[in-house]
Amino acid sequence: MENRGGGVGNKSLLSVESALEKIIKDISVVSTEETSLTSAINRVTAVEVRARRCQPPVAVSAMDGYAVKSMDVKTSPKKLVCIGSVPAGSNFRGQLKSGEAVRIFTGAPVPKGADTIVIQENVVATSETDGSEITVLKGAKRGIYIRKAGLDFKTGDVGIPKNKRLTSRDIGLAAAMNVPWILVRRRPRIAIIATGDEIVRPGELTSKNQIVSSNSYTLHAFLTALGADVQILGVAPDDTDAIGLLAKEAEGSDLLVTTGGASVGKHDLIQEALSAQKFGKNALKLNFWKIAMRPGKPLIFGKLQKKPFIGLPGNPVSTMICGLIFLKPAIEAMLGLEIKQESNFPTLAYSYPKMMKGKIISVLCFKPEVRRPIC
């Protein structure tokens, strides 16, 4: 990543690309579980989903009309005798002979002996009763308006690939393939901790010196939408013991994310709070700290309790920029999804409103050619 002003400037800092590569390298794909179709939306397939039936199971009519022999309607008009009818879900007993027709409806099995459907618009019928005469006004080619068995899919066909985020169309297809349950990646368990003496939960603001914890809730919504199971562990004051206690509650999580306390100030205590003195052999094993990006420079990545840990800056803009560029791909990697370059570097990463001379303006955008957020 090219350093162009903004205070990043230190050539020894890790590039965004290298930082992301290190994070993804340390991420493991989560285990699997089965889910019903009604709970499968936005889940990620762990295996290929294959059809358990053939659709259509037999040759069926694609239109309302009459099943006939193509030899009988090579020329028109042509008179035929209607010997019965067959609605969808039924079978016609018997076999069609030359000079005969069967009234047929969309989705109904094609009677034996028939090889063509004449649509009802091209037929004049004297009656709907069996034995009545019909006149075919326009001939039809062999096989027209007949959906062959297995036209949509055959038993064993792959309908949905592995590592696919399921859409409503996928779920409908799975149902049509007679698949009631799908093996998916379980939701990655993400724990979030906000830090800072000044940080309080929404609704607990009692002083002008306090700041409401917005980062935790923004991240909760953001990561939940990506398919994660997110838990906000709470707000820790600027105290290493308090931070450490909350961090230990994340032991069962796949990833711990903190906001604030990642820089070099007196109250930036994340690394100290997660040290060997507090966690012993499960202490934070630092992979990198600080990257060549602003906002977001003091990003921390490592392993805590043998699980990935990402420490985000406390500034809301920095938090969400890092979330878009690093957390999103991390969740995708956990789910086994392909990580696309463009998803990591959006044209507009985040819009942060700021009052300036009584007007709200957008002060943060992302320039792909520079590959860094710019205030």
matplotlib code that plots the C-alpha trace (Angstrom):
import matplotlib.pyplot as plt

x = [0.0, 1.4, 1.9, 0.7, 0.5, -2.1, 0.6, 1.0, 4.3, 6.5, 7.8, 8.3, 4.6, 2.8, 0.8, -2.9, -2.5, 0.2, -1.9, -5.0, -2.9, -1.6, -5.1, -6.6, -3.6, -4.4, -8.2, -9.7, -12.9, -15.6, -17.3, -20.6, -24.2, -27.5, -30.2, -33.7, -34.8, -36.7, -33.5, -31.1, -31.3, -27.8, -26.1, -23.1, -23.1, -20.5, -21.1, -22.6, -26.4, -27.6, -31.0, -32.8, -35.4, -35.8, -37.7, -40.0, -40.1, -41.8, -42.5, -45.2, -47.1, -45.8, -49.2, -52.9, -54.1, -54.4, -51.9, -51.8, -49.6, -47.5, -48.2, -51.9, -51.4, -48.8, -51.5, -54.4, -57.2, -57.5, -60.4, -59.6, -61.6, -61.0, -60.9, -60.3, -58.5, -55.5, -54.9, -51.7, -51.0, -52.9, -52.1, -54.0, -54.8, -54.5, -52.5, -53.3, -54.0, -53.9, -56.9, -57.2, -56.4, -56.4, -57.3, -54.2, -53.3, -50.0, -47.8, -49.8, -48.0, -48.0, -50.2, -48.5, -48.5, -48.6, -45.5, -46.9, -49.0, -51.4, -52.1, -55.8, -55.7, -55.2, -58.1, -61.9, -63.8, -67.4, -67.5, -65.3, -66.9, -65.1, -65.8, -66.4, -64.8, -62.1, -60.6, -56.9, -56.6, -52.8, -50.3, -47.6, -44.1, -43.1, -42.1, -43.4, -44.6, -43.4, -41.0, -38.9, -38.2, -35.2, -35.2, -34.7, -32.5, -31.9, -31.3, -27.7, -27.3, -25.5, -28.0, -26.1, -22.3, -20.2, -19.2, -22.3, -24.2, -27.8, -30.3, -34.1, -33.7, -31.3, -33.7, -36.5, -34.3, -33.3, -37.0, -37.8, -34.9, -36.6, -33.8, -35.3, -32.0, -28.7, -25.3, -23.9, -21.1, -22.1, -22.1, -18.7, -18.9, -17.6, -17.1, -16.9, -15.4, -15.4, -12.8, -12.4, -13.3, -15.5, -17.5, -21.0, -23.8, -26.7, -29.2, -26.6, -25.3, -25.2, -22.3, -21.1, -17.7, -19.1, -19.3, -22.0, -20.6, -21.7, -18.8, -20.0, -23.5, -22.3, -20.0, -22.7, -25.1, -22.3, -21.0, -24.5, -25.4, -22.3, -23.5, -21.8, -23.2, -22.1, -22.0, -21.3, -19.4, -19.6, -17.6, -14.3, -12.8, -9.2, -8.0, -5.9, -7.7, -11.1, -10.2, -8.6, -11.7, -14.0, -11.5, -11.6, -15.3, -14.5, -12.8, -15.5, -15.5, -13.8, -12.7, -12.4, -12.7, -11.9, -12.4, -10.2, -7.0, -5.0, -2.6, 0.3, -1.4, -1.4, -4.9, -4.2, -3.9, -5.1, -1.7, -0.8, -4.2, -3.8, -0.2, 1.3, 1.0, -2.8, -3.2, -0.1, 0.5, -2.8, -1.6, -1.8, 0.8, 1.2, 1.3, 1.4, 0.6, 0.2, -0.4, 0.2, -3.4, -5.1, -7.6, -6.9, -3.1, -3.0, -4.7, -3.6, -3.7, -2.6, -3.9, -5.4, -6.3, -5.2, -8.0, -7.7, -7.8, -8.3, -7.9, -9.5, -8.9, -11.6, -12.6, -15.9, -14.6, -11.4, -13.5, -15.7, -13.0, -11.0, -14.2, -14.9, -11.3, -10.3, -13.2, -15.4, -12.8, -12.0, -15.7, -15.8, -12.7, -14.3, -17.3, -15.2, -16.3, -14.1, -12.6, -12.9, -10.5, -13.3, -15.2, -12.1, -11.7, -15.1, -15.4, -17.3, -16.2, -18.0, -19.8, -19.4, -21.5, -19.9, -21.2, -19.4, -20.8, -24.2, -24.1, -23.8, -21.1, -19.6, -15.9, -14.7, -14.4, -12.2, -10.1, -9.4, -6.4, -4.7, -6.2, -6.7, -9.4, -8.9, -10.4]
y = [0.0, 3.4, 5.9, 9.3, 11.8, 11.6, 10.9, 7.2, 7.8, 5.2, 2.8, 0.1, -0.1, -3.2, -2.6, -3.2, -6.1, -7.8, -7.2, -8.8, -11.7, -12.4, -12.3, -14.6, -17.1, -17.4, -17.9, -21.4, -22.4, -23.1, -26.5, -27.5, -28.1, -29.0, -26.3, -26.5, -24.7, -22.1, -21.2, -21.4, -17.9, -16.3, -19.5, -20.9, -24.4, -26.8, -29.4, -29.5, -29.8, -32.5, -33.3, -36.2, -36.5, -35.9, -32.9, -33.3, -37.0, -37.9, -36.0, -33.4, -30.8, -27.2, -25.8, -26.3, -28.0, -31.5, -34.4, -35.8, -37.8, -35.5, -37.6, -36.7, -32.9, -32.6, -30.9, -28.7, -28.3, -31.9, -33.5, -35.8, -37.5, -36.5, -39.7, -38.2, -35.7, -35.6, -32.8, -32.2, -34.8, -37.6, -40.2, -41.1, -44.8, -46.2, -45.4, -42.8, -44.1, -42.4, -40.0, -39.5, -36.7, -36.3, -33.0, -32.1, -29.4, -27.7, -30.1, -33.2, -36.3, -36.9, -39.9, -42.9, -42.7, -38.9, -37.0, -33.4, -30.9, -28.7, -25.5, -24.9, -21.6, -23.7, -26.1, -25.8, -28.3, -29.0, -30.3, -31.2, -34.6, -37.8, -38.9, -35.4, -34.1, -31.4, -29.6, -28.8, -25.4, -25.3, -28.1, -28.7, -30.2, -33.3, -32.8, -29.2, -28.0, -31.3, -31.0, -34.1, -36.0, -34.5, -31.3, -29.2, -31.6, -35.3, -37.2, -36.6, -33.3, -30.5, -27.8, -25.6, -25.6, -25.8, -22.6, -20.7, -18.1, -19.2, -16.9, -17.3, -18.8, -21.4, -22.4, -22.7, -24.9, -27.1, -27.6, -28.5, -31.0, -32.7, -31.5, -30.5, -30.0, -28.5, -28.9, -25.4, -23.7, -22.8, -19.1, -17.9, -16.8, -13.3, -11.5, -7.7, -5.7, -1.9, -0.2, 3.2, 5.0, 7.4, 4.7, 3.8, 1.6, 3.3, 4.7, 5.0, 8.4, 10.6, 13.0, 15.3, 13.7, 10.3, 8.7, 6.3, 2.9, 3.0, 0.9, -2.3, -2.0, -1.0, -4.0, -6.2, -5.3, -5.4, -8.8, -10.3, -9.3, -11.2, -14.4, -14.3, -15.0, -11.9, -11.3, -7.9, -8.8, -5.3, -2.1, -2.4, 0.7, 1.6, -1.1, -4.1, -6.4, -5.4, -5.8, -9.2, -10.5, -9.6, -11.1, -14.4, -14.6, -14.8, -18.2, -20.0, -17.6, -18.0, -14.3, -11.6, -8.0, -5.0, -1.4, 1.3, 1.0, -0.1, 2.9, 4.2, 6.5, 6.2, 4.7, 2.3, -0.9, -3.7, -5.4, -5.1, -6.4, -9.5, -10.2, -13.4, -11.9, -12.1, -15.0, -17.2, -19.5, -18.3, -14.7, -12.6, -13.7, -10.6, -11.0, -7.3, -3.9, -0.8, -0.7, 1.7, 3.1, 6.1, 6.0, 2.6, 2.7, 1.2, -2.1, -5.1, -8.7, -11.9, -14.9, -14.9, -18.1, -19.8, -18.0, -14.9, -11.5, -8.2, -4.9, -2.0, 1.7, 3.4, 6.1, 5.1, 5.9, 3.9, 1.0, 0.7, 1.2, -1.6, -3.6, -3.3, -4.0, -6.7, -8.1, -8.7, -10.9, -12.6, -13.7, -14.7, -16.9, -18.5, -19.4, -20.8, -18.1, -16.8, -13.4, -11.0, -8.1, -5.6, -6.5, -5.5, -2.1, -0.5, 2.7, 4.3, 2.6, 4.7, 8.0, 9.7, 12.8, 15.8, 19.2, 22.0, 25.5, 24.1, 21.7, 17.9, 16.8, 13.5, 13.7, 10.2, 8.4, 5.8, 6.2, 2.9, 4.3, 5.1, 2.2, 4.0, 5.9, 9.7, 12.3]
z = [0.0, -1.0, 1.8, 0.8, 3.6, 6.3, 8.9, 8.0, 6.2, 8.1, 5.4, 8.1, 8.8, 7.5, 4.3, 4.2, 1.8, 4.0, 7.1, 5.5, 4.3, 7.8, 9.3, 6.7, 7.1, 10.8, 10.3, 10.4, 8.7, 11.3, 11.8, 10.2, 11.3, 9.6, 9.2, 8.0, 4.9, 6.9, 8.8, 5.9, 4.4, 4.2, 5.6, 3.8, 2.3, 3.6, 0.9, -2.5, -2.4, -4.7, -6.1, -4.4, -7.2, -10.9, -12.1, -13.8, -12.8, -16.1, -19.3, -18.6, -20.5, -20.5, -21.6, -21.3, -24.5, -26.1, -26.2, -29.7, -32.1, -34.2, -37.3, -36.9, -37.0, -39.8, -41.8, -40.5, -39.9, -38.5, -36.7, -33.7, -31.0, -27.4, -25.4, -21.9, -19.9, -17.5, -14.9, -13.1, -10.4, -12.3, -14.9, -18.0, -18.1, -21.5, -24.6, -27.3, -30.8, -34.1, -34.6, -30.8, -28.4, -24.7, -22.9, -20.9, -18.4, -17.4, -15.4, -16.2, -17.4, -21.1, -22.0, -23.5, -27.3, -27.4, -28.5, -29.0, -27.3, -29.3, -27.2, -26.5, -28.5, -31.6, -31.0, -31.4, -29.2, -29.5, -25.9, -22.9, -22.6, -23.5, -27.1, -28.3, -31.5, -31.7, -34.6, -34.6, -36.4, -36.5, -36.8, -34.2, -34.4, -32.6, -29.0, -28.7, -25.3, -23.7, -20.8, -20.8, -17.6, -15.8, -17.8, -14.7, -12.8, -12.4, -9.2, -8.0, -10.0, -8.1, -7.6, -5.2, -5.0, -1.8, -0.1, -1.4, 0.6, 0.3, -1.3, -1.4, -4.9, -3.6, -0.8, -3.3, -5.4, -2.5, -1.7, -5.3, -5.1, -2.1, 0.3, 3.7, 5.5, 4.4, 5.8, 6.4, 8.2, 11.7, 12.5, 13.6, 17.3, 17.7, 21.0, 21.3, 24.1, 24.2, 26.4, 28.0, 31.3, 29.3, 27.5, 28.7, 27.3, 25.4, 27.8, 30.7, 29.8, 33.0, 32.3, 29.5, 29.9, 28.9, 25.4, 24.4, 23.1, 19.5, 18.1, 19.8, 18.3, 14.9, 14.8, 16.2, 13.4, 10.7, 11.7, 12.2, 8.7, 7.5, 9.2, 12.5, 16.0, 17.8, 21.6, 23.2, 26.4, 27.7, 28.4, 30.3, 32.0, 31.5, 33.9, 32.9, 35.3, 34.1, 30.5, 31.2, 33.0, 30.1, 27.6, 29.5, 28.9, 25.2, 25.6, 23.6, 20.8, 17.4, 17.4, 20.0, 18.8, 21.0, 20.3, 21.9, 23.8, 20.8, 20.4, 22.5, 25.0, 28.8, 28.7, 25.8, 27.8, 25.5, 25.0, 28.7, 29.8, 27.6, 28.5, 30.0, 33.5, 33.1, 30.8, 31.2, 28.3, 26.7, 26.6, 23.4, 20.9, 18.8, 15.0, 14.1, 15.6, 13.4, 9.7, 6.9, 6.8, 8.3, 9.9, 11.4, 11.9, 15.5, 14.4, 16.5, 15.4, 17.2, 19.0, 22.5, 24.2, 20.9, 19.0, 16.6, 18.3, 16.5, 18.4, 16.6, 17.2, 19.3, 16.8, 15.2, 11.7, 12.3, 13.8, 10.8, 8.2, 9.8, 10.0, 6.3, 5.3, 7.8, 9.8, 6.7, 5.0, 8.3, 8.6, 5.0, 5.6, 8.6, 6.5, 3.7, 1.2, -1.5, -0.5, -3.4, -3.6, -4.4, -1.3, 0.8, -0.9, -1.5, -3.4, -0.5, 2.7, 5.3, 5.6, 8.9, 9.6, 11.1, 12.0, 10.4, 10.5, 11.1, 8.2, 8.2, 5.7, 4.8, 5.8, 4.9, 1.6, 0.1, -3.0, -4.7, -6.6, -3.3, -1.4, 1.9, 3.6, 3.4, 5.7]

ax = plt.figure().add_subplot(projection="3d")
ax.plot(x, y, z, "-o")
ax.set_aspect("equal")
plt.show()
